[in-house]
Amino acid sequence: MIYRIVCAWCGKDIGEKEFPGSNNTDEIITHSICEGCKANTLAEIELLKKGDEYER
Ligand SMILES: [Zn+2]
């Protein structure tokens, strides 16, 4: 059984994981976040935090 890991944000193919012990060769798509989107998301959170500080 193969798990294909795809970025939930941009759809980028991050990689795949094979789980031995199963004869099922169907691909299962699982979602994660790629390095680029992780950095973008963290940057956005930091901006939001800063925005909150400016409003006070
Ligand atoms: Zn991504």
N, CA, C, O and the ligand as a Tripos MOL2 file, in Angstrom:
@<TRIPOS>MOLECULE
protein
  225   223    57     0     0
PROTEIN
NO_CHARGES

@<TRIPOS>ATOM
      1 N           0.8510   -1.1970    0.0000 N.3       1 MET1
      2 CA          0.0000    0.0000    0.0000 C.3       1 MET1
      3 C           0.8830    1.2420    0.0000 C.2       1 MET1
      4 O           1.8200    1.3500    0.7910 O.2       1 MET1
      5 N           0.5790    2.1650   -0.8830 N.am      2 ILE2
      6 CA          1.4000    3.3750   -0.9870 C.3       2 ILE2
      7 C           0.5750    4.5920   -0.6030 C.2       2 ILE2
      8 O          -0.5230    4.8100   -1.1140 O.2       2 ILE2
      9 N           1.1170    5.3580    0.2850 N.am      3 TYR3
     10 CA          0.5010    6.6310    0.6480 C.3       3 TYR3
     11 C           1.2330    7.7210   -0.1180 C.2       3 TYR3
     12 O           2.4470    7.8710    0.0210 O.2       3 TYR3
     13 N           0.5160    8.4710   -0.9100 N.am      4 ARG4
     14 CA          1.1250    9.6070   -1.5940 C.3       4 ARG4
     15 C           0.8310   10.8550   -0.7650 C.2       4 ARG4
     16 O          -0.3130   11.1200   -0.3980 O.2       4 ARG4
     17 N           1.8770   11.6050   -0.4830 N.am      5 ILE5
     18 CA          1.7180   12.7960    0.3600 C.3       5 ILE5
     19 C           1.7220   14.0310   -0.5350 C.2       5 ILE5
     20 O           2.6690   14.2730   -1.2830 O.2       5 ILE5
     21 N           0.6460   14.8030   -0.4420 N.am      6 VAL6
     22 CA          0.4670   15.9860   -1.2780 C.3       6 VAL6
     23 C           0.2290   17.1880   -0.3720 C.2       6 VAL6
     24 O          -0.4310   17.0800    0.6610 O.2       6 VAL6
     25 N           0.7700   18.3290   -0.7710 N.am      7 CYS7
     26 CA          0.5500   19.5470    0.0160 C.3       7 CYS7
     27 C          -0.9060   19.9780   -0.1130 C.2       7 CYS7
     28 O          -1.4330   20.0970   -1.2190 O.2       7 CYS7
     29 N          -1.5510   20.2110    1.0300 N.am      8 ALA8
     30 CA         -2.9590   20.5950    1.0280 C.3       8 ALA8
     31 C          -3.1430   22.0330    0.5590 C.2       8 ALA8
     32 O          -4.2490   22.4270    0.1920 O.2       8 ALA8
     33 N          -2.0740   22.8160    0.5690 N.am      9 TRP9
     34 CA         -2.1720   24.2300    0.1920 C.3       9 TRP9
     35 C          -1.9750   24.4150   -1.3070 C.2       9 TRP9
     36 O          -2.8250   25.0110   -1.9680 O.2       9 TRP9
     37 N          -0.8660   23.9130   -1.8590 N.am     10 CYS10
     38 CA         -0.5550   24.1800   -3.2620 C.3      10 CYS10
     39 C          -0.6420   22.9170   -4.1110 C.2      10 CYS10
     40 O          -0.5020   22.9930   -5.3320 O.2      10 CYS10
     41 N          -0.8670   21.7730   -3.5030 N.am     11 GLY11
     42 CA         -1.0200   20.5430   -4.2710 C.3      11 GLY11
     43 C           0.2950   19.9320   -4.7200 C.2      11 GLY11
     44 O           0.3090   19.0090   -5.5350 O.2      11 GLY11
     45 N           1.3880   20.4370   -4.1970 N.am     12 LYS12
     46 CA          2.7080   19.9400   -4.5620 C.3      12 LYS12
     47 C           2.9090   18.5210   -4.0220 C.2      12 LYS12
     48 O           2.4960   18.1820   -2.9130 O.2      12 LYS12
     49 N           3.5560   17.7210   -4.8500 N.am     13 ASP13
     50 CA          3.8500   16.3510   -4.4610 C.3      13 ASP13
     51 C           5.0130   16.3550   -3.4760 C.2      13 ASP13
     52 O           6.1340   16.6940   -3.8550 O.2      13 ASP13
     53 N           4.7730   15.9900   -2.2380 N.am     14 ILE14
     54 CA          5.8200   16.0240   -1.2230 C.3      14 ILE14
     55 C           6.5870   14.7060   -1.2140 C.2      14 ILE14
     56 O           7.7970   14.6880   -0.9840 O.2      14 ILE14
     57 N           5.8900   13.6160   -1.4630 N.am     15 GLY15
     58 CA          6.5820   12.3320   -1.4600 C.3      15 GLY15
     59 C           5.5920   11.2040   -1.2650 C.2      15 GLY15
     60 O           4.3800   11.4110   -1.3320 O.2      15 GLY15
     61 N           6.1030   10.0250   -1.0250 N.am     16 GLU16
     62 CA          5.2090    8.9060   -0.7980 C.3      16 GLU16
     63 C           5.8080    7.9730    0.2400 C.2      16 GLU16
     64 O           7.0230    7.9120    0.4290 O.2      16 GLU16
     65 N           4.9260    7.2560    0.9010 N.am     17 LYS17
     66 CA          5.3490    6.3300    1.9390 C.3      17 LYS17
     67 C           4.7400    4.9720    1.6220 C.2      17 LYS17
     68 O           3.5490    4.8510    1.3380 O.2      17 LYS17
     69 N           5.5810    3.9710    1.6790 N.am     18 GLU18
     70 CA          5.0940    2.6340    1.4000 C.3      18 GLU18
     71 C           4.9460    1.8650    2.6950 C.2      18 GLU18
     72 O           5.8620    1.8260    3.5160 O.2      18 GLU18
     73 N           3.8040    1.2630    2.8700 N.am     19 PHE19
     74 CA          3.5810    0.4510    4.0490 C.3      19 PHE19
     75 C           3.5980   -1.0090    3.6440 C.2      19 PHE19
     76 O           2.6480   -1.4950    3.0300 O.2      19 PHE19
     77 N           4.6660   -1.7110    3.9810 N.am     20 PRO20
     78 CA          4.7360   -3.1310    3.6250 C.3      20 PRO20
     79 C           3.7650   -3.9590    4.4730 C.2      20 PRO20
     80 O           3.2500   -3.5020    5.4930 O.2      20 PRO20
     81 N           3.5450   -5.1380    4.0340 N.am     21 GLY21
     82 CA          2.6670   -6.0210    4.7990 C.3      21 GLY21
     83 C           1.2530   -6.0080    4.2870 C.2      21 GLY21
     84 O           0.3650   -6.6170    4.8840 O.2      21 GLY21
     85 N           1.0330   -5.3150    3.1780 N.am     22 SER22
     86 CA         -0.2910   -5.3050    2.5840 C.3      22 SER22
     87 C          -0.1610   -5.5670    1.0900 C.2      22 SER22
     88 O           0.7190   -5.0130    0.4300 O.2      22 SER22
     89 N          -1.0210   -6.3950    0.5710 N.am     23 ASN23
     90 CA         -0.9830   -6.6860   -0.8560 C.3      23 ASN23
     91 C          -1.7760   -5.6620   -1.6620 C.2      23 ASN23
     92 O          -1.7770   -5.6820   -2.8930 O.2      23 ASN23
     93 N          -2.4360   -4.7830   -0.9560 N.am     24 ASN24
     94 CA         -3.2290   -3.7550   -1.6160 C.3      24 ASN24
     95 C          -2.2900   -2.7230   -2.2320 C.2      24 ASN24
     96 O          -1.5450   -2.0590   -1.5120 O.2      24 ASN24
     97 N          -2.3170   -2.5830   -3.5460 N.am     25 THR25
     98 CA         -1.4140   -1.6500   -4.2060 C.3      25 THR25
     99 C          -2.1040   -0.3310   -4.5290 C.2      25 THR25
    100 O          -1.5400    0.5180   -5.2210 O.2      25 THR25
    101 N          -3.3090   -0.1630   -4.0350 N.am     26 ASP26
    102 CA         -4.0100    1.0970   -4.2820 C.3      26 ASP26
    103 C          -3.2580    2.2580   -3.6430 C.2      26 ASP26
    104 O          -2.7160    2.1410   -2.5440 O.2      26 ASP26
    105 N          -3.2370    3.3620   -4.3440 N.am     27 GLU27
    106 CA         -2.6040    4.5550   -3.7990 C.3      27 GLU27
    107 C          -3.6070    5.3180   -2.9530 C.2      27 GLU27
    108 O          -4.7630    5.4980   -3.3360 O.2      27 GLU27
    109 N          -3.1450    5.7580   -1.8060 N.am     28 ILE28
    110 CA         -3.9820    6.5790   -0.9460 C.3      28 ILE28
    111 C          -3.3130    7.9480   -0.8500 C.2      28 ILE28
    112 O          -2.1140    8.0490   -0.5940 O.2      28 ILE28
    113 N          -4.0920    8.9820   -1.0560 N.am     29 ILE29
    114 CA         -3.5300   10.3360   -0.9910 C.3      29 ILE29
    115 C          -3.7650   10.9020    0.3900 C.2      29 ILE29
    116 O          -4.8910   10.9430    0.8860 O.2      29 ILE29
    117 N          -2.6870   11.3320    0.9970 N.am     30 THR30
    118 CA         -2.7870   11.9610    2.3020 C.3      30 THR30
    119 C          -2.2400   13.3700    2.1750 C.2      30 THR30
    120 O          -1.3220   13.6110    1.3910 O.2      30 THR30
    121 N          -2.7850   14.2890    2.9260 N.am     31 HIS31
    122 CA         -2.3890   15.6840    2.7960 C.3      31 HIS31
    123 C          -1.4910   16.1270    3.9460 C.2      31 HIS31
    124 O          -1.6940   15.7850    5.1110 O.2      31 HIS31
    125 N          -0.4940   16.9030    3.5520 N.am     32 SER32
    126 CA          0.4080   17.4910    4.5260 C.3      32 SER32
    127 C           0.7110   18.9080    4.0480 C.2      32 SER32
    128 O          -0.0570   19.4760    3.2720 O.2      32 SER32
    129 N           1.7970   19.4690    4.4940 N.am     33 ILE33
    130 CA          2.1640   20.8140    4.0560 C.3      33 ILE33
    131 C           3.6230   20.8200    3.6370 C.2      33 ILE33
    132 O           4.4800   20.2840    4.3390 O.2      33 ILE33
    133 N           3.9060   21.4280    2.4890 N.am     34 CYS34
    134 CA          5.2810   21.4470    1.9940 C.3      34 CYS34
    135 C           6.0690   22.5510    2.7090 C.2      34 CYS34
    136 O           5.4960   23.3920    3.4020 O.2      34 CYS34
    137 N           7.3740   22.5300    2.5290 N.am     35 GLU35
    138 CA          8.2380   23.4820    3.2310 C.3      35 GLU35
    139 C           7.8970   24.9170    2.8510 C.2      35 GLU35
    140 O           7.8880   25.7990    3.7090 O.2      35 GLU35
    141 N           7.6190   25.1560    1.5790 N.am     36 GLY36
    142 CA          7.3120   26.5100    1.1130 C.3      36 GLY36
    143 C           6.0520   27.0490    1.7600 C.2      36 GLY36
    144 O           6.0330   28.1870    2.2280 O.2      36 GLY36
    145 N           4.9840   26.2350    1.7920 N.am     37 CYS37
    146 CA          3.7200   26.6850    2.3720 C.3      37 CYS37
    147 C           3.8230   26.7940    3.8860 C.2      37 CYS37
    148 O           3.1740   27.6390    4.5030 O.2      37 CYS37
    149 N           4.6430   25.9320    4.4810 N.am     38 LYS38
    150 CA          4.8340   26.0090    5.9300 C.3      38 LYS38
    151 C           5.4570   27.3460    6.2730 C.2      38 LYS38
    152 O           5.0280   28.0060    7.2190 O.2      38 LYS38
    153 N           6.4680   27.7560    5.5120 N.am     39 ALA39
    154 CA          7.1380   29.0400    5.7390 C.3      39 ALA39
    155 C           6.1560   30.1810    5.5220 C.2      39 ALA39
    156 O           6.1210   31.1240    6.3130 O.2      39 ALA39
    157 N           5.3480   30.1080    4.4500 N.am     40 ASN40
    158 CA          4.3660   31.1560    4.1700 C.3      40 ASN40
    159 C           3.3460   31.2650    5.2830 C.2      40 ASN40
    160 O           2.9970   32.3650    5.7110 O.2      40 ASN40
    161 N           2.8680   30.1260    5.7500 N.am     41 THR41
    162 CA          1.8510   30.1180    6.7990 C.3      41 THR41
    163 C           2.4070   30.6980    8.0900 C.2      41 THR41
    164 O           1.7410   31.4800    8.7680 O.2      41 THR41
    165 N           3.6380   30.3070    8.4250 N.am     42 LEU42
    166 CA          4.2580   30.8350    9.6410 C.3      42 LEU42
    167 C           4.4570   32.3410    9.5250 C.2      42 LEU42
    168 O           4.2590   33.0740   10.4930 O.2      42 LEU42
    169 N           4.8540   32.8060    8.3280 N.am     43 ALA43
    170 CA          5.0630   34.2370    8.1050 C.3      43 ALA43
    171 C           3.7430   34.9750    8.2610 C.2      43 ALA43
    172 O           3.7050   36.0610    8.8400 O.2      43 ALA43
    173 N           2.6530   34.3930    7.7450 N.am     44 GLU44
    174 CA          1.3350   35.0310    7.8570 C.3      44 GLU44
    175 C           0.9040   35.1270    9.3120 C.2      44 GLU44
    176 O           0.3380   36.1360    9.7340 O.2      44 GLU44
    177 N           1.1740   34.0710   10.0810 N.am     45 ILE45
    178 CA          0.8140   34.0800   11.4980 C.3      45 ILE45
    179 C           1.5880   35.1860   12.2120 C.2      45 ILE45
    180 O           1.0400   35.9020   13.0500 O.2      45 ILE45
    181 N           2.8780   35.3140   11.8670 N.am     46 GLU46
    182 CA          3.6940   36.3600   12.4860 C.3      46 GLU46
    183 C           3.1410   37.7340   12.1370 C.2      46 GLU46
    184 O           3.0960   38.6180   12.9920 O.2      46 GLU46
    185 N           2.7140   37.9250   10.8740 N.am     47 LEU47
    186 CA          2.1510   39.2050   10.4420 C.3      47 LEU47
    187 C           0.8700   39.4980   11.2100 C.2      47 LEU47
    188 O           0.6390   40.6320   11.6310 O.2      47 LEU47
    189 N           0.0310   38.4710   11.3940 N.am     48 LEU48
    190 CA         -1.2230   38.6560   12.1130 C.3      48 LEU48
    191 C          -0.9430   39.0700   13.5590 C.2      48 LEU48
    192 O          -1.6110   39.9420   14.1140 O.2      48 LEU48
    193 N           0.0600   38.4230   14.1530 N.am     49 LYS49
    194 CA          0.4310   38.7450   15.5330 C.3      49 LYS49
    195 C           0.8680   40.1990   15.6170 C.2      49 LYS49
    196 O           0.4640   40.9270   16.5230 O.2      49 LYS49
    197 N           1.7130   40.6240   14.6440 N.am     50 LYS50
    198 CA          2.2030   42.0010   14.6290 C.3      50 LYS50
    199 C           1.0370   42.9650   14.4440 C.2      50 LYS50
    200 O           0.9810   44.0200   15.0750 O.2      50 LYS50
    201 N           0.0910   42.5770   13.5540 N.am     51 GLY51
    202 CA         -1.0810   43.4220   13.3010 C.3      51 GLY51
    203 C          -1.8580   43.6550   14.5730 C.2      51 GLY51
    204 O          -2.3120   44.7680   14.8410 O.2      51 GLY51
    205 N          -2.0130   42.5980   15.3620 N.am     52 ASP52
    206 CA         -2.7430   42.7170   16.6250 C.3      52 ASP52
    207 C          -2.0460   43.7040   17.5450 C.2      52 ASP52
    208 O          -2.6890   44.5080   18.2200 O.2      52 ASP52
    209 N          -0.7070   43.6320   17.5610 N.am     53 GLU53
    210 CA          0.0500   44.5090   18.4460 C.3      53 GLU53
    211 C          -0.1120   45.9750   18.0470 C.2      53 GLU53
    212 O          -0.1960   46.8590   18.8980 O.2      53 GLU53
    213 N          -0.1560   46.2150   16.7200 N.am     54 TYR54
    214 CA         -0.2850   47.5880   16.2480 C.3      54 TYR54
    215 C          -1.6560   48.1760   16.5880 C.2      54 TYR54
    216 O          -1.7890   49.3820   16.7940 O.2      54 TYR54
    217 N          -2.6760   47.3060   16.6450 N.am     55 GLU55
    218 CA         -4.0210   47.8170   16.8900 C.3      55 GLU55
    219 C          -4.2110   48.2620   18.3330 C.2      55 GLU55
    220 O          -5.0820   49.0780   18.6350 O.2      55 GLU55
    221 N          -3.3860   47.7170   19.2170 N.am     56 ARG56
    222 CA         -3.5700   48.0450   20.6180 C.3      56 ARG56
    223 C          -2.9660   49.3820   21.0080 C.2      56 ARG56
    224 O          -3.0510   49.7830   22.1690 O.2      56 ARG56
    225 ZN          2.6470   23.7120   -0.6140 Zn       57 ZN57
@<TRIPOS>BOND
     1     1     2 1
     2     2     3 1
     3     3     4 2
     4     3     5 am
     5     5     6 1
     6     6     7 1
     7     7     8 2
     8     7     9 am
     9     9    10 1
    10    10    11 1
    11    11    12 2
    12    11    13 am
    13    13    14 1
    14    14    15 1
    15    15    16 2
    16    15    17 am
    17    17    18 1
    18    18    19 1
    19    19    20 2
    20    19    21 am
    21    21    22 1
    22    22    23 1
    23    23    24 2
    24    23    25 am
    25    25    26 1
    26    26    27 1
    27    27    28 2
    28    27    29 am
    29    29    30 1
    30    30    31 1
    31    31    32 2
    32    31    33 am
    33    33    34 1
    34    34    35 1
    35    35    36 2
    36    35    37 am
    37    37    38 1
    38    38    39 1
    39    39    40 2
    40    39    41 am
    41    41    42 1
    42    42    43 1
    43    43    44 2
    44    43    45 am
    45    45    46 1
    46    46    47 1
    47    47    48 2
    48    47    49 am
    49    49    50 1
    50    50    51 1
    51    51    52 2
    52    51    53 am
    53    53    54 1
    54    54    55 1
    55    55    56 2
    56    55    57 am
    57    57    58 1
    58    58    59 1
    59    59    60 2
    60    59    61 am
    61    61    62 1
    62    62    63 1
    63    63    64 2
    64    63    65 am
    65    65    66 1
    66    66    67 1
    67    67    68 2
    68    67    69 am
    69    69    70 1
    70    70    71 1
    71    71    72 2
    72    71    73 am
    73    73    74 1
    74    74    75 1
    75    75    76 2
    76    75    77 am
    77    77    78 1
    78    78    79 1
    79    79    80 2
    80    79    81 am
    81    81    82 1
    82    82    83 1
    83    83    84 2
    84    83    85 am
    85    85    86 1
    86    86    87 1
    87    87    88 2
    88    87    89 am
    89    89    90 1
    90    90    91 1
    91    91    92 2
    92    91    93 am
    93    93    94 1
    94    94    95 1
    95    95    96 2
    96    95    97 am
    97    97    98 1
    98    98    99 1
    99    99   100 2
   100    99   101 am
   101   101   102 1
   102   102   103 1
   103   103   104 2
   104   103   105 am
   105   105   106 1
   106   106   107 1
   107   107   108 2
   108   107   109 am
   109   109   110 1
   110   110   111 1
   111   111   112 2
   112   111   113 am
   113   113   114 1
   114   114   115 1
   115   115   116 2
   116   115   117 am
   117   117   118 1
   118   118   119 1
   119   119   120 2
   120   119   121 am
   121   121   122 1
   122   122   123 1
   123   123   124 2
   124   123   125 am
   125   125   126 1
   126   126   127 1
   127   127   128 2
   128   127   129 am
   129   129   130 1
   130   130   131 1
   131   131   132 2
   132   131   133 am
   133   133   134 1
   134   134   135 1
   135   135   136 2
   136   135   137 am
   137   137   138 1
   138   138   139 1
   139   139   140 2
   140   139   141 am
   141   141   142 1
   142   142   143 1
   143   143   144 2
   144   143   145 am
   145   145   146 1
   146   146   147 1
   147   147   148 2
   148   147   149 am
   149   149   150 1
   150   150   151 1
   151   151   152 2
   152   151   153 am
   153   153   154 1
   154   154   155 1
   155   155   156 2
   156   155   157 am
   157   157   158 1
   158   158   159 1
   159   159   160 2
   160   159   161 am
   161   161   162 1
   162   162   163 1
   163   163   164 2
   164   163   165 am
   165   165   166 1
   166   166   167 1
   167   167   168 2
   168   167   169 am
   169   169   170 1
   170   170   171 1
   171   171   172 2
   172   171   173 am
   173   173   174 1
   174   174   175 1
   175   175   176 2
   176   175   177 am
   177   177   178 1
   178   178   179 1
   179   179   180 2
   180   179   181 am
   181   181   182 1
   182   182   183 1
   183   183   184 2
   184   183   185 am
   185   185   186 1
   186   186   187 1
   187   187   188 2
   188   187   189 am
   189   189   190 1
   190   190   191 1
   191   191   192 2
   192   191   193 am
   193   193   194 1
   194   194   195 1
   195   195   196 2
   196   195   197 am
   197   197   198 1
   198   198   199 1
   199   199   200 2
   200   199   201 am
   201   201   202 1
   202   202   203 1
   203   203   204 2
   204   203   205 am
   205   205   206 1
   206   206   207 1
   207   207   208 2
   208   207   209 am
   209   209   210 1
   210   210   211 1
   211   211   212 2
   212   211   213 am
   213   213   214 1
   214   214   215 1
   215   215   216 2
   216   215   217 am
   217   217   218 1
   218   218   219 1
   219   219   220 2
   220   219   221 am
   221   221   222 1
   222   222   223 1
   223   223   224 2
@<TRIPOS>SUBSTRUCTURE
     1 MET1         2 RESIDUE 1 A MET
     2 ILE2         6 RESIDUE 1 A ILE
     3 TYR3        10 RESIDUE 1 A TYR
     4 ARG4        14 RESIDUE 1 A ARG
     5 ILE5        18 RESIDUE 1 A ILE
     6 VAL6        22 RESIDUE 1 A VAL
     7 CYS7        26 RESIDUE 1 A CYS
     8 ALA8        30 RESIDUE 1 A ALA
     9 TRP9        34 RESIDUE 1 A TRP
    10 CYS10       38 RESIDUE 1 A CYS
    11 GLY11       42 RESIDUE 1 A GLY
    12 LYS12       46 RESIDUE 1 A LYS
    13 ASP13       50 RESIDUE 1 A ASP
    14 ILE14       54 RESIDUE 1 A ILE
    15 GLY15       58 RESIDUE 1 A GLY
    16 GLU16       62 RESIDUE 1 A GLU
    17 LYS17       66 RESIDUE 1 A LYS
    18 GLU18       70 RESIDUE 1 A GLU
    19 PHE19       74 RESIDUE 1 A PHE
    20 PRO20       78 RESIDUE 1 A PRO
    21 GLY21       82 RESIDUE 1 A GLY
    22 SER22       86 RESIDUE 1 A SER
    23 ASN23       90 RESIDUE 1 A ASN
    24 ASN24       94 RESIDUE 1 A ASN
    25 THR25       98 RESIDUE 1 A THR
    26 ASP26      102 RESIDUE 1 A ASP
    27 GLU27      106 RESIDUE 1 A GLU
    28 ILE28      110 RESIDUE 1 A ILE
    29 ILE29      114 RESIDUE 1 A ILE
    30 THR30      118 RESIDUE 1 A THR
    31 HIS31      122 RESIDUE 1 A HIS
    32 SER32      126 RESIDUE 1 A SER
    33 ILE33      130 RESIDUE 1 A ILE
    34 CYS34      134 RESIDUE 1 A CYS
    35 GLU35      138 RESIDUE 1 A GLU
    36 GLY36      142 RESIDUE 1 A GLY
    37 CYS37      146 RESIDUE 1 A CYS
    38 LYS38      150 RESIDUE 1 A LYS
    39 ALA39      154 RESIDUE 1 A ALA
    40 ASN40      158 RESIDUE 1 A ASN
    41 THR41      162 RESIDUE 1 A THR
    42 LEU42      166 RESIDUE 1 A LEU
    43 ALA43      170 RESIDUE 1 A ALA
    44 GLU44      174 RESIDUE 1 A GLU
    45 ILE45      178 RESIDUE 1 A ILE
    46 GLU46      182 RESIDUE 1 A GLU
    47 LEU47      186 RESIDUE 1 A LEU
    48 LEU48      190 RESIDUE 1 A LEU
    49 LYS49      194 RESIDUE 1 A LYS
    50 LYS50      198 RESIDUE 1 A LYS
    51 GLY51      202 RESIDUE 1 A GLY
    52 ASP52      206 RESIDUE 1 A ASP
    53 GLU53      210 RESIDUE 1 A GLU
    54 TYR54      214 RESIDUE 1 A TYR
    55 GLU55      218 RESIDUE 1 A GLU
    56 ARG56      222 RESIDUE 1 A ARG
    57 ZN57       225 GROUP 0 **** ****
